Amino acid sequence: MFYYLLKYVLLGPPLRLAFRPRIEGLDHVPDSGAAIVAGNHLSFSDHFLMPAVLRRRITFLAKAEYFTGPGVKGRLTAFFFRSAGQIPVDRSGKEAGQAAVREGLGVLARDELLGIYPEGTRSHDGRLYKGKVGVAVMALRAGAPVVPCAMIGTFEAQPPGRKVPRLRPVTIRFGEPLDFSRYAGMDGEKAVLRAVTDEIMSAILALSGQEYVDRYAADVKAEAAEAAAGTRRRGRPGLPGRPRR
């Protein structure tokens, strides 16, 4: 109930008014049955803009950190995300990928719409990064079509670190559903999973027009953070990395 209150009263109308989203290809999203909407992830706002324009309810797999914050603020945030149709997924440890797949398959088994960001994290620089194969595993095991989606302009509206988004028009573009029934029963083959994932990312790229990076976003982010930390250390007297005079 609260999901629809958010969608049609509390959050949806203000989002449409603020961002004036241009919606393209919405008819590509099936009106019923299990389906996966796989999109690029440029901004925190993506979590709310896409559900606001879809005719169906969509459930996203979201990082568990959104649900485990301390204090009253943390509890309110967790309540909000659960009410908005988000499912917490622990992204750490060996079981992280399996947990995400289990949760996603549960949504699809109920003939519902599942939203997923194959990159696994928000892009820190606006580029599109290599997709993780979990989306392929779910598509093949559930026999569900994958609808590629491109969020365009949300990075400029709310780049990483910006809490309050800039009010500017954005575009939400859906592509034709991708059918992977030719790979039925092959969800255990790594080469097949990689091929399916790459096809999904290629479709997203064609819709978004982003620059593509054939590396995982999390790895690039970690390297950037490490480099930034090294720069800070070198800039402090007496710390390793900067010789004393």
Phi, psi and omega in degrees: 000313182296330177303314183285332174295318176296314187294316189256347184233300191279321188243317184303304181301314177299323179295316179296322180290320184286317187259346181044057187296134171270123186250125181235137175074021182301332179294347178286343179277121183302143180285341180206167178084165181292136176201154178248130171257113183251119185233166169285164185225103186250342190204154174301331181294338182304324182303332188250330182291315181297310178302329182294333184260346181282147178282331181261159171289140178232140179249128180256149167272120184238155181295143186297337182301333179293343187250359188238016180295151182280160171072190182297318180300318180297319180293320178294320178297316179298316179299317182298312183293321177296318180294331180276006175088024180264143177247126181288136178228124177285119184266006181255152177085172185291333185272000186301312182296319179295323179296318179297317180297316180300314180296317180296318179295328177297319178295314182292328179295338178268013180060036181255177181263126181249130176256137181212146174252102185301336179294338177087348180197165178292144174290132182271351184224009177087357179270163178262130185250168182304137181274147174274152192280358180303323179297324179290319179302313181293319180297318183286318182291323182272346185065032185261144175289156178244122178261113178287146181221140178238124171268125184236122179099350182285334177295317179292328180287321181213079178290166180306135179094345180267117183281318181257117183293150171286143180273108181205154181294145175229165177238136175240115189241124178254138179258175179295142180301140177261128182255121181245026181298339179293344180256017182305134179081004184247024183288356177263359182261118186300320182296322179293315180298321179292320180295317179296314180298317180296325178294320178296315181294325177296322179292320177296317180299318180297328179280324188269330183071018180286165167283137183257139177238121183276053176215160178284136183300321182299322180293317180294320177299316181297318179295319180295319179295320179295318179296320179294320178296320178297321178296319179295320180296319181293339181271000181250125180300136174087354179264153180305141177105348177231114183294142175285149176265000000 
